[in-house]
Amino acid sequence: MNHGVRTLLDAVRSAHAPTGVRTRIVAVDGPGGAGKSSLADRLARELDAQIIHTDDFASWENPVDWWPDLIERALKPLAAGEPARYQPTSWGGEQREPVVIEPSGIVILEGVTASREGFRPYLAYSIWIETPRDLRLQRGVERDGEHMRSQWEQWIEGEDRYIERERPAEHADVVLRGDQNLS
């Protein structure tokens, strides 16, 4: 394990939930293709944590207005010490199993806008992954296929508006570089 990951794990372990929140929720935020999922998976393994993916609430059809549902179905119950229960979005048309996240230990909230202003009152710790726009597009197209390039370009424009409006890096406890190995 490299020094940077060990330091990050120590910081997350020592983070305290905000007053009135009974579950430590750690945001791993950054634009698409930044390396959020890889880092969240690594943190979950090392910390024995559960993961909530913002992609379980967002969709191509509703890329903007999904977040109040995440608050109601996941963050509020966890804050109260109760399980989060939700039906994940079906991005590819497949039926997905309902998700239950228990309010124990650390829960990682991973995905684009995971540290948005509406989520911050629930967060014990926030990680922002800064990644160049061209690398984000390259990774997205490599993962999803060339036929998705135009959707990725539109998605990135929306992410850029989020970054400009909410300035998540300024509110993060730590900012990492997505053009380096994070996992």
VOBA-1610 file (N, C-alpha, C; in pm, whole numbers, padded with zeros to 5 digits, always signed):
BEGIN
Met+00086-00118+00000Met+00000+00000+00000Met+00090+00124+00000Asn+00064+00218-00092Asn+00150+00336-00097Asn+00114+00434+00014His+00206+00526+00039His+00191+00622+00150His+00066+00706+00135Gly+00033+00750+00013Gly-00084+00834-00008Gly-00213+00764+00027Val-00225+00637-00011Val-00346+00561+00021Val-00355+00538+00171Arg-00245+00505+00235Arg-00244+00483+00380Arg-00285+00610+00454Thr-00235+00725+00410Thr-00271+00853+00472Thr-00419+00881+00453Leu-00471+00855+00333Leu-00613+00876+00306Leu-00699+00785+00393Leu-00661+00658+00404Leu-00736+00565+00488Leu-00738+00611+00634Asp-00624+00656+00683Asp-00617+00706+00821Asp-00709+00826+00840Ala-00711+00917+00743Ala-00797+01035+00753Ala-00944+00996+00754Val-00981+00903+00668Val-01121+00859+00662Val-01159+00788+00791Arg-01071+00702+00842Arg-01100+00631+00967Arg-01122+00727+01083Ser-01052+00838+01084Ser-01062+00932+01196Ser-01171+01037+01177Ala-01238+01036+01063Ala-01344+01134+01037Ala-01465+01107+01125His-01530+01213+01167His-01649+01202+01251His-01771+01246+01171Ala-01881+01177+01194Ala-02007+01217+01130Ala-02050+01352+01184Pro-02117+01433+01103Pro-02168+01561+01151Pro-02266+01540+01268Thr-02282+01642+01348Thr-02375+01636+01460Thr-02513+01595+01412Gly-02571+01498+01479Gly-02705+01450+01445Gly-02708+01342+01338Val-02593+01309+01280Val-02584+01205+01177Val-02519+01083+01241Arg-02586+00969+01234Arg-02541+00850+01307Arg-02454+00755+01225Thr-02434+00784+01098Thr-02351+00700+01011Thr-02244+00787+00947Arg-02119+00738+00946Arg-02012+00812+00879Arg-02022+00787+00728Ile-02052+00893+00656Ile-02067+00885+00510Ile-01951+00961+00447Val-01880+00894+00358Val-01763+00950+00292Val-01793+00965+00143Ala-01784+01087+00092Ala-01809+01112-00050Ala-01682+01093-00131Val-01693+01022-00242Val-01587+01013-00342Val-01648+01074-00469Asp-01613+01198-00495Asp-01673+01278-00602Asp-01568+01309-00707Gly-01615+01338-00824Gly-01530+01377-00935Gly-01609+01353-01063Pro-01560+01403-01172Pro-01630+01385-01299Pro-01620+01241-01348Gly-01704+01207-01446Gly-01700+01075-01507Gly-01561+01047-01563Gly-01512+00926-01542Gly-01380+00889-01592Gly-01266+00935-01503Ala-01297+00984-01383Ala-01192+01035-01294Ala-01121+00925-01216Gly-01186+00812-01196Gly-01130+00705-01114Gly-01202+00687-00982Lys-01322+00744-00971Lys-01399+00738-00847Lys-01432+00595-00806Ser-01480+00516-00901Ser-01521+00379-00869Ser-01403+00296-00821Ser-01290+00310-00887Ser-01171+00235-00846Ser-01128+00273-00705Leu-01127+00403-00676Leu-01089+00447-00542Leu-01192+00402-00439Ala-01320+00417-00471Ala-01425+00376-00377Ala-01416+00226-00348Asp-01391+00145-00450Asp-01376+00001-00429Asp-01258-00029-00337Arg-01148+00041-00358Arg-01029+00021-00273Arg-01060+00060-00129Leu-01122+00177-00110Leu-01158+00220+00025Leu-01254+00121+00091Ala-01352+00074+00015Ala-01449-00021+00071Ala-01381-00149+00118Arg-01287-00199+00039Arg-01213-00320+00079Arg-01133-00295+00206Glu-01060-00186+00209Glu-00971-00157+00322Glu-01047-00120+00449Leu-01163-00058+00434Leu-01239-00007+00549Leu-01361-00094+00582Asp-01381-00202+00509Asp-01499-00287+00525Asp-01625-00201+00519Ala-01631-00118+00417Ala-01742-00022+00401Ala-01836-00066+00290Gln-01957-00017+00295Gln-02056-00037+00190Gln-02052+00085+00097Ile-02097+00067-00027Ile-02094+00176-00124Ile-02235+00204-00176Ile-02269+00332-00179Ile-02387+00380-00250Ile-02335+00453-00373His-02384+00415-00490His-02341+00478-00615His-02446+00581-00658Thr-02403+00703-00687Thr-02499+00802-00737Thr-02560+00754-00869Asp-02488+00671-00944Asp-02542+00614-01068Asp-02664+00526-01043Asp-02684+00483-00920Asp-02803+00405-00887Asp-02928+00493-00882Phe-02909+00625-00885Phe-03021+00719-00879Phe-03033+00802-01006Ala-02919+00840-01066Ala-02919+00919-01190Ala-02946+00828-01309Ser-02969+00890-01424Ser-02987+00813-01548Ser-02963+00906-01666Trp-02953+00849-01785Trp-02941+00932-01905Trp-03066+01018-01919Glu-03181+00963-01881Glu-03307+01036-01893Glu-03321+01144-01785Asn-03259+01124-01670Asn-03270+01219-01559Asn-03131+01242-01498Pro-03044+01313-01571Pro-02908+01332-01522Pro-02895+01443-01418Val-03002+01518-01391Val-02991+01636-01306Val-03074+01630-01179Asp-03200+01593-01188Asp-03294+01610-01077Asp-03318+01486-00992Trp-03227+01392-00990Trp-03241+01266-00918Trp-03201+01274-00772Trp-03121+01373-00735Trp-03055+01373-00605Trp-03149+01385-00484Pro-03266+01450-00491Pro-03353+01449-00373Pro-03397+01307-00334Asp-03411+01219-00433Asp-03447+01080-00405Asp-03335+01011-00327Leu-03210+01039-00360Leu-03098+00981-00287Leu-03099+01029-00141Ile-03129+01155-00120Ile-03138+01206+00017Ile-03248+01132+00094Glu-03365+01122+00034Glu-03480+01061+00104Glu-03462+00911+00128Arg-03410+00839+00029Arg-03403+00693+00039Arg-03274+00642+00101Ala-03168+00723+00101Ala-03040+00674+00150Ala-02983+00760+00263Leu-02960+00889+00237Leu-02890+00970+00336Leu-02970+00994+00463Lys-03097+01029+00450Lys-03178+01053+00570Lys-03192+00928+00656Pro-03225+00812+00598Pro-03232+00692+00683Pro-03099+00661+00751Leu-02988+00668+00677Leu-02858+00639+00737Leu-02825+00739+00848Ala-02859+00865+00827Ala-02835+00968+00929Ala-02912+00935+01057Ala-03028+00874+01041Ala-03112+00838+01156Ala-03074+00702+01215Gly-02972+00638+01159Gly-02931+00507+01208Gly-03016+00394+01155Glu-03085+00417+01045Glu-03172+00316+00984Glu-03114+00274+00849Pro-03152+00155+00799Pro-03101+00112+00669Pro-03152+00199+00555Ala-03069+00216+00455Ala-03110+00279+00329Ala-03166+00169+00241Arg-03278+00197+00174Arg-03341+00098+00085Arg-03382+00170-00044Tyr-03337+00115-00159Tyr-03373+00178-00285Tyr-03363+00078-00400Gln-03430+00113-00508Gln-03425+00035-00632Gln-03330+00108-00727Pro-03216+00047-00762Pro-03121+00116-00850Pro-03174+00138-00991Thr-03129+00245-01052Thr-03161+00276-01191Thr-03111+00165-01282Ser-03188+00137-01384Ser-03151+00037-01483Ser-03098+00110-01606Trp-02967+00131-01613Trp-02905+00206-01723Trp-02917+00133-01856Gly-02907+00002-01854Gly-02907-00073-01979Gly-03035-00149-02004Gly-03139-00123-01928Gly-03267-00190-01946Gly-03284-00316-01864Glu-03176-00362-01799Glu-03185-00484-01719Glu-03252-00453-01584Gln-03322-00550-01530Gln-03383-00535-01397Gln-03276-00559-01292Arg-03262-00467-01199Arg-03160-00480-01095Arg-03227-00509-00961Glu-03155-00576-00875Glu-03206-00611-00743Glu-03212-00488-00653Pro-03311-00480-00564Pro-03315-00371-00467Pro-03189-00373-00379Val-03152-00256-00329Val-03032-00241-00247Val-03072-00204-00105Val-03004-00266-00009Val-03018-00230+00132Val-02878-00202+00185Ile-02857-00084+00240Ile-02730-00044+00299Ile-02752-00028+00449Glu-02679-00106+00527Glu-02694-00100+00673Glu-02616+00019+00729Pro-02667+00079+00836Pro-02603+00198+00895Pro-02492+00163+00993Ser-02392+00090+00947Ser-02284+00051+01037Ser-02150+00092+00977Gly-02057+00129+01062Gly-01924+00164+01016Gly-01925+00284+00924Ile-01862+00266+00809Ile-01849+00373+00710Ile-01928+00334+00586Val-01997+00430+00529Val-02066+00413+00401Val-02004+00511+00303Ile-01967+00462+00187Ile-01907+00546+00083Ile-02015+00586-00017Leu-02026+00715-00041Leu-02116+00769-00143Leu-02029+00803-00263Glu-02037+00722-00367Glu-01948+00734-00482Glu-02024+00780-00604Gly-01968+00880-00673Gly-02024+00918-00801Gly-02017+01066-00827Val-02053+01100-00951Val-02057+01240-00992Val-02156+01313-00903Thr-02116+01421-00847Thr-02192+01510-00756Thr-02210+01452-00616Ala-02131+01353-00576Ala-02145+01292-00443Ala-02121+01391-00330Ser-02054+01502-00358Ser-02030+01601-00252Ser-02107+01731-00279Arg-02215+01721-00354Arg-02296+01839-00385Arg-02346+01903-00256Glu-02383+02029-00265Glu-02425+02106-00148Glu-02536+02036-00070Gly-02634+01979-00136Gly-02745+01913-00068Gly-02704+01790+00012Phe-02589+01730-00021Phe-02541+01612+00051Phe-02447+01648+00166Arg-02385+01765+00161Arg-02279+01799+00256Arg-02318+01788+00403Pro-02442+01820+00442Pro-02477+01807+00584Pro-02467+01663+00637Tyr-02462+01565+00548Tyr-02458+01424+00587Tyr-02316+01366+00584Leu-02220+01441+00531Leu-02088+01387+00502Leu-01990+01403+00618Ala-01921+01293+00649Ala-01813+01296+00748Ala-01682+01337+00682Tyr-01667+01305+00554Tyr-01542+01331+00483Tyr-01574+01338+00335Ser-01500+01423+00262Ser-01526+01441+00120Ser-01395+01437+00041Ile-01394+01354-00062Ile-01279+01340-00151Ile-01321+01388-00290Trp-01242+01478-00348Trp-01265+01523-00485Trp-01150+01474-00571Ile-01182+01417-00688Ile-01079+01370-00781Ile-01079+01462-00902Glu-00974+01540-00913Glu-00956+01636-01024Glu-00893+01563-01142Thr-00957+01570-01258Thr-00910+01496-01375Thr-00928+01581-01501Pro-00824+01587-01587Pro-00835+01666-01709Pro-00951+01619-01797Arg-01014+01715-01862Arg-01132+01690-01946Arg-01104+01587-02056Asp-00990+01598-02124Asp-00960+01505-02234Asp-00943+01362-02184Leu-00886+01345-02066Leu-00869+01211-02009Leu-01004+01153-01967Arg-01092+01238-01914Arg-01227+01193-01877Arg-01300+01138-02000Leu-01295+01213-02110Leu-01362+01170-02233Leu-01300+01040-02285Gln-01168+01034-02285Gln-01099+00914-02333Gln-01141+00791-02253Arg-01140+00802-02121Arg-01177+00688-02036Arg-01323+00649-02055Gly-01410+00748-02067Gly-01552+00719-02086Gly-01579+00646-02215Val-01516+00691-02323Val-01534+00627-02454Val-01471+00488-02454Glu-01355+00473-02390Glu-01293+00340-02381Glu-01383+00243-02306Arg-01447+00290-02201Arg-01532+00204-02119Arg-01664+00172-02189Asp-01728+00274-02248Asp-01865+00259-02298Asp-01875+00240-02449Gly-01767+00265-02522Gly-01768+00247-02666Gly-01775+00380-02741Glu-01719+00378-02861Glu-01715+00499-02945Glu-01855+00551-02976His-01952+00462-02985His-02090+00504-03015His-02149+00593-02904Met-02084+00598-02789Met-02133+00680-02677Met-02060+00815-02668Arg-01971+00844-02762Arg-01891+00967-02754Arg-01978+01092-02741Ser-02081+01108-02823Ser-02161+01231-02817Ser-02233+01243-02683Gln-02281+01131-02628Gln-02344+01137-02496Gln-02242+01174-02389Trp-02121+01120-02401Trp-02015+01156-02307Trp-01982+01306-02316Glu-01975+01358-02437Glu-01945+01501-02452Glu-02053+01586-02387Gln-02180+01548-02403Gln-02289+01621-02337Gln-02282+01604-02186Trp-02253+01483-02141Trp-02243+01455-01997Trp-02134+01542-01934Ile-02019+01550-02002Ile-01907+01629-01951Ile-01945+01777-01941Glu-02021+01826-02037Glu-02067+01966-02028Glu-02151+01987-01903Gly-02238+01893-01872Gly-02318+01902-01749Gly-02232+01895-01625Glu-02132+01808-01626Glu-02040+01799-01513Glu-01964+01930-01495Asp-01921+01989-01605Asp-01849+02116-01597Asp-01935+02224-01534Arg-02065+02224-01565Arg-02157+02321-01502Arg-02167+02296-01352Tyr-02176+02169-01313Tyr-02179+02134-01170Tyr-02052+02183-01101Ile-01937+02157-01161Ile-01809+02196-01102Ile-01802+02347-01087Glu-01844+02420-01190Glu-01842+02566-01185Glu-01938+02620-01079Arg-02057+02563-01073Arg-02160+02611-00982Arg-02131+02576-00835Glu-02092+02453-00808Glu-02079+02406-00670Glu-01936+02404-00618Arg-01838+02411-00705Arg-01697+02414-00667Arg-01663+02307-00563Pro-01685+02180-00598Pro-01666+02073-00501Pro-01523+02061-00447Ala-01424+02096-00527Ala-01286+02087-00479Ala-01263+02180-00360Glu-01330+02295-00360Glu-01313+02390-00251Glu-01375+02340-00121His-01470+02249-00130His-01539+02197-00012His-01485+02060+00031Ala-01394+02004-00046Ala-01341+01870-00017Ala-01241+01873+00097Asp-01235+01763+00170Asp-01132+01747+00272Asp-00998+01716+00208Val-01001+01652+00092Val-00879+01622+00019Val-00911+01623-00131Val-00815+01672-00210Val-00827+01672-00356Val-00716+01582-00410Leu-00756+01483-00490Leu-00662+01390-00551Leu-00658+01414-00701Arg-00553+01364-00765Arg-00539+01378-00910Arg-00580+01248-00977Gly-00678+01257-01066Gly-00728+01139-01136Gly-00639+01092-01249Asp-00536+01168-01282Asp-00443+01122-01385Asp-00328+01044-01324Gln-00342+01009-01196Gln-00246+00923-01127Gln-00319+00798-01080Asn-00245+00695-01044Asn-00307+00571-00996Asn-00364+00593-00856Leu-00497+00584-00843Leu-00563+00608-00715Leu-00597+00480-00640Ser-00592+00368-00709Ser-00634+00244-00643Ser-00514+00168-00592
//
